[in-house]
Amino acid sequence: MENNKELANAIRALSMDAIQQANSGHPGAPMGMADIAQVLWRNHLRHNPKDPHWINRDRFVLSNGHGSMLIYSLLHLSGYDLSIEEIKNFRQLHSKTPGHPEVGEAPGVETTTGPLGQGIANAVGMALAEKMLAAQFNQQDNSLIDHFTYVFAGDGCLMEGISHEACSLAGTLKLGKLIVFYDNNGISIDGEVKNWFTEDVAQRFESYGWHVVRNIDGHDSDAVEQAIQQAKNNTEQPTLIDCKTIIGWGSPNKQGTGGVHGAPLGDDEVNLVRETIGWDYPPFEIPDHIYQAWDACEYGSKLQSDWQQRFTEYQNKYPELASELTRRMQGTIPANWEAESTKALYAINEQAQAVATRKASEIALEAIGPLLPELIGGSADLTPSNNTWWSGSKEVSADDASGNYIRYGVREFAMSAIMNGLALHGGFIPYAGTFLTFSDYARNAVRMAALMNIPSLFVYTHDSIGLGEDGPTHQSVEHLASLRNIPNLMVWRPCDTVESMVAWKNSIECKHPAALAFSRQGTPFMQRNAEQIEQIRKGAYVLFDSAGETQLIIIATGSEVGIAMQAAQQLSDEGIGVRLVSMPSCDVFELQDEAYKQSVLPKQVRARIAVEAGVSDYWCKYVGLDGAVVGIDQFGASAPGNVLMEHFGFTPENIVQRARELI
C-alpha cells in the first residue's frame, strides 16, 4: 500500500503547480485539506469516475470553492475525464478547470461553489433529497437509495449567515447522512480569525442537534478515518468533524498564514515545498504508482455494478416504482403532462375566476400537483400568505420524509440554496415561496440557480405597493427589474388565473430557474380566445386591439393589466387606435423570434406606454425615447392598497391622460 502522505502530497503538488502556472488561485485550502481528502476519497466515497451521474453515488461538495484545485486534483487522480492538460489550463478561458468549481465544466463537480456558505446549504438540499427519495422508493427488502453527502467547509462558510440557517434546519430534519468536514485552520484572508470569529463552533452545531466529532488532527489519516467511521455510524444526526489543520501545509515560509490563502506561492517557495514534503517530481508529473493507487475506476464500476444488480431485482419486483424513479432522476416530464396540464389550463379559463394572483397560483398548483409527484413545495414561514400549500401537500418531517412540502422557517436564503441542492441532486422539482421584497435576502442563491441553469422555482407574492398597509418595508419597487437582470432566470408576473397557470406550466417545461411574482390584491379575469391563450407561453401577446390602425401600444403586467384594459377600452371608445399587450414574462418574450416580437410590438408604432407598479427605467427598452412609463420610482407608503394605487397614478384615468399626451 502506498504511503498515505505521499498520496496526499500528489494533491498538494498538482494544486501548487497549477496555481503557480496560472499565477492566480488559492493554494492554502488544497494543501491544508489534502490529508482529509485522501482518506475520504480513497476509503469512503462511493463514486464511479466512469459514470459521474450514477444515481446512488455519494455527493461531494467543496463549499470553500476557492480551493478548487483540491477537487480538480481529486477528479484527475481518481480517473474522471479531466486530463492533465486541463489541470495545466487552470483558470484559463474555456478550460474545464475554472477558478471556482462550476457544474457542467469538470465531470464530478456536483454544484457551483465559491460564494461561501452556499455549498453547505446546497449539500443540505442534497442530503434532504436522499432522505426523501429513500422514504418514497426504498422497500424493506431493497434499500435502493442509500448514499452520503460529504462537505468540505472552512471558517468563511461557517461565518456566513446562510450556514446558520441551513445547518439549523438540517439538525431539525435529522439528516444523518450529511457529514461536514470543518477545516478549522484559524486563518482567512485578513489573517488570524481569532480577532473576529471566536464562537464555539462545536457547541453551536451541537445546539442545532448535530453530532460533533471534536479536535481531530486533520493531518493524521488514522484520526480522520476514525472520525468518518463515527460519523457514518450515526445516521440519526448530521455530523460535523472539527478538523484542526494548517493552511498551506508543506510550505515552510507561508503555511499557517493568511499569505497562503489566495495567492500563488512563488517559484522559490514551490521549490521549497518540494524539498519539504519530499516530492521529487517535476511540475505536473505524477508517477504511475501514485496514479494506480488513486485510480477509482475499477472500484467505482464494481460499486455501480453491484447496485445495478439490486436495481434489477427492484425492477422485477416493483416495476412501476423503478420506472418512476428512473423517470424522475432523468428529469423527464410524465407522459400525460402535456395533455392533462393543457386540459387543466382550459378548465381554469372556463371558470373565469377574479382572484388575487397568489390565489391563482394555488389554483394552478391544485391542477399540476397531482401530475408531478416530483414537485416539492415549501415556504419561508409564509405558507398561508404565499398560497404554496395545495390539497395534496404533505409536510416533510424528521420522522417521515415521504412528504412533498418543506417548512423552511424564516430562512429565505437557506431555503433558496437548499432548493438548488434538491434540484442538483435530481428526482425533484423544488418550489418555495416568500414575499417578493425578501428575494433580496435570497438573491445570491437565486443568482446561483441561474448560473447553474437548474429548475428551481421561486414563488414571490405581495409583489407591489398593492399589498397595502404593511408599508414600504414590504412593498416591492425595484425587485422585478432586479430579477429580470439576472441571465437565465425566467421572471413571470401574471395578471390572472390563466396567465398564472401558463407561468407554472412553462416554468416546469422549460427547466430553467424561474421567479413567479404574484399579487396580494384581487385582479379581474381577462377574456381570451384560444390563440391568445396559446400565445401567453411566448411571454407577451396582444390582449386587446381596437379597430383600425394602431396609434398607441400599452404594455402592462400583473395586477396593472386590468387597469390598463380599462384605459385601452376608453381610448378605443374615443376613436384612438390602441393595442394592449400583456407581458407576463419579458425574459420569455425576448427568446422569441423577431417575426413574433414584431407582430406584438410593431416598430412603426412609436407611441407606447408601459404600466407596472415598479421602477420605470427597465421599461425604456420597450417604450423608447418617445414613450412613457407609468411606474413608481420611489418607495411606497402604508395605506390600503387601492388608495396607494390611486395615489401613485395606477388608474385608468392617468393612463388615458398620458396616452393623450403622446398622440
Secondary structure, 3 states (H helix, E strand, C coil): CCCHHHHHHHHHHHHHHHHHHHCCCCCHHHHHHHHHHHHHHHHCCCCCCCCCCCCCCCEEEECCHHHHHHHHHHHHHHCCCCCHHHHHCCCCCCCCCCCCCCCCCCCCCCCCCCCCCHHHHHHHHHHHHHHHHHHHHCECCECCCCCCEEEEEEHHHHHCHHHHHHHHHHHHCCCCCEEEEEEECCEECCEEHHHCCCCCHHHHHHHCCCEEEEEEECCCHHHHHHHHHHHHHCCCCCEEEEEECCCCCCCCCCCCCHHHCCCCCCHHHHHHHHHHHCCCCCCCCCCHHHHHHHCCHHHHHHHHHHHHHHHHHHHHHCHHHHHHHHHHHHCCCCCCHHHHHHHHHHHHHHHCCCCEHHHHHHHHHHHHHHHCCCEEEEECCCHHHHCCCCCCCCECCCCCCCCCEEECCCCHHHHHHHHHHHHHHCCCEEEEEEEHHHHHHHHHHHHHHHHHCCCCEEEEECCCHHHCCCCCCCCCCCHHHHHHCCCCCEEECCCCHHHHHHHHHHHHHHCCCEEEECCCCECCCCCCCHHHHHHHHHCCEEEEECCCCCCEEEEECCCHHHHHHHHHHHHHHCCCCEEEEECCCHHHHHCCCHHHHHHHCCCCCCCEEEECCCCCHHHHHHHCCCCEEECCCCCCCCCCHHHHHHHCCCCHHHHHHHHHHHC
